[in-house]
Amino acid sequence: MHIILVGPPGAGKGTQAAKLVEEFEVPHIATGDIFRSAIKNKTPLGKKAKQFIDQGKLVPDEVTIGIVRERLAEDDCQKGFILDGFPRTIAQADALQDILADLDIELDAVLNIKVSEEEVVRRLSGRRVCECGASYHIEFNPPEEDNACDGCGAELYQREDDQPETIKERVAVYKEQTSPLISYYQDLNLLKEIEGEAGFEEVFNNIKQALC
């Protein structure tokens, strides 16, 4: 099962992808995770990506496309994958089509998880993280003690890209550059629309039905 997840930041793509990994036993390929790892390790790629991410902007294609091509060429992707965070533009979608053609892979579906801007801000602005890698939410998954990591006890913090104004900028960028993907994949008869503001299990069940 070769799937792409599409939706605004905070739509729950990563959460649903984790469930899909269990269901189909294929890798979850999240470009966001790759970038965050590079940023944490202060690699040249990480430093470059951080400049854009901190401003709520998209990482340039020349950085992203090569990473995706290398990952999709790995053996575990022949059975399937869940691609999350790529493509984000029509140019990236065209590049992905070329990559898949070279690898003799066909997409099964593109899942568009729909969430309003108001819900995106509520979800992301409440997120708190720890230097150890743990993640919390002040509403949905609060730590046992206010602003302290359950695991290591360190003080939690809000990432710069989770500030409300930055979130709104990220949503604006998404609408401008990524929304055209909806028409792109509709034309290829691959798009499946998923309502993303329902409960987690309901959203997942709707995804499974869409893939049947």
Secondary structure, 3 states (H helix, E strand, C coil): CEEEEECCCCCCHHHHHHHHHHHHCCCEEEHHHHHHHHHHCCCHHHHHHHHHHCCCCCCCHHHHHHHHHHHHCCHHHCCCEEEECCCCCHHHHHHHHHHHHHHCCCCCEEEEEECCHHHHHHHHHCEEECCCCCEEECCCECCCECCECCCCCCECECCHHHCHHHHHHHHHHHHHHHCHHHHHHHHCCCEEEEECCCCHHHHHHHHHHHHC
